[in-house]
Amino acid sequence: RLLVDDTERVSTLCQAGLGSVAIVTDNVGLELLSDLALADFLMAQSWAQRVTMHVKDRPFYVSDALQHDVALAVAALAASDEPDVRALGARLRGYWRTQRLRWQTHPFWTGPMCFRSMPSELRATLAEADLVVLKGDLNYRRLVDDRRWPYTTSLAEAAGDFPRPFLALRTLKAELVVGLSLGQAEQAAAEDPEWLIDGERGLIQLVE
């Protein structure tokens, strides 16, 4: 169900070594726990030296991840009865104490503008990362200016001057998508008329 799967390219990029990774988060719950597990994996493998999680300062949507949600999630992992989960929480706390793991926010994340209108100071912050990971459908829509580009438009073109390299991780829930091969959209539509909005398909799209 992955319409674009750049996993191998992402793996090659990460294994080459990254100084810092920025994760623009989406939802709390299992998704935030998965984000923290990803941060741990990148640093435990020595694929990244630092990870910064960009969270919202207030709920744009009821399930949005906020700063205190990250702290609560790490504390819950560290207090788990399962040894492996507890060890994950301990590692994350260690990363936090040494400033290898950080979380920060900016009012832009809960504003109405697309990423082309991102404030210069936030753009500069993201540009310092060796990889920016964008989570979720709304961030993807803001990335491509919430426009219905032709399906075969490259993500690099649709994203304009967004800091690179970046990785978009998305489940399709809105009627726009880019980066598909010729005929791929037509095939998906023939298989499932609701393919753009029913949450059954996803993307792992890397722009270097």
Secondary structure, DSSP 8 states (H G I E B T S, - for coil): -EEEE-HHHHHHHHHT-EEEEEEE--BSTHHHHHHHHHHHHHHHTTSEEEEEEEEBSS-SSTTB-BHHHHHHHHHHHHT-SSHHHHHHHHHHHHHHHTTSEEEEE-GGGGSS--GGG--HHHHHHHHTSSEEEEESHHHHHHHTTT----TTS-HHHHHTT--SSEEEEEE--SS------TTHHHHHHHH-TTTTTSS--EEEEEE-
